[in-house]
Amino acid sequence: MLKLMNPFLENIKECQKTDKKLMEKLVLINEGKETDFKVDENGVMRIRERVCIPDVPELKRMIMEEGHRSGLSIHPG
């Protein structure tokens, strides 16, 4: 059963499909040759339970901005 994903994670998932290195890892995952990387129940690629962030500059910028805006940030602002 799929869990509901927030739009931010959905965006990461879609951008993962455009990252050549992550797609190479996906081939290895599907062949059973990669153990650190996995695809979760929502189709999001992870390494050791952490989300793999694709090499998409705009997405990385959005993540950094969200991290700085969050009330949980270590250094807000």
N, C-alpha and C positions, 0 to 999 in steps of 0.2 A: 504494500500500500504506500502510495506517495504522500509525503508530507507537503503541506502548503509552504511555498517559498516566498520570501519577501522579494519585491521587485529588484532590489539591489543585488541579491544573490542570483536572481534570474538573469540579470544583465551580465554578471560575471560568467555564468554558465554559457551564455550565447557567445561571449567574447573568447572563451576558451577554445571554441571551435575554429577560431581564426588564427590561433597561435601555433605555428609550425612545430615548435619543440614539444608542446603539450600533445599535439596530435601524434607525434612520433612515440611519445610515452604511451598514448592510448593503444597504439598497435601492440606494444610490448605487454600492456596489461591484458589485452584480449588474447594474446598468445601464451599467457601465464608466465612470462619471463620477467615481470616487474612486480615486486612485492611491496615496496614502499608507497607507490602510487596506487590509488584505487578510485573507482567511480562510485559515488554514494547512491542511495535509493532515488534521489532526484536527478541523477545524471551529472552531478557536479564533481569534477576531478579534484582529488585531495591527495596530499602527501602527509602521511602519518597523522591523519584526521584534520589537517589544516587545509583550507581552501587554496588551490593553486591560482595565483593571480596571473592572468595572461599578459603578455607584453603589448599592451594597448595603452599608449600614453594618456589618452583622455580618461580611461577607466582608472588608471593609477592616480591621476589628479583628483578624480572624484572621491576615491578612497581616502586620500590624504586630507582633503577638505572635510570629509565627514568625520574623520578621526580628530581633527582639530576643533570641530564644532560640537562634538559630543560632550555631554556633561561628565562622561566617564574618562575623558582625555586626561593624560598625565600632565599636560601643559596646555590648557585651553587658550584659545586666541590665536 
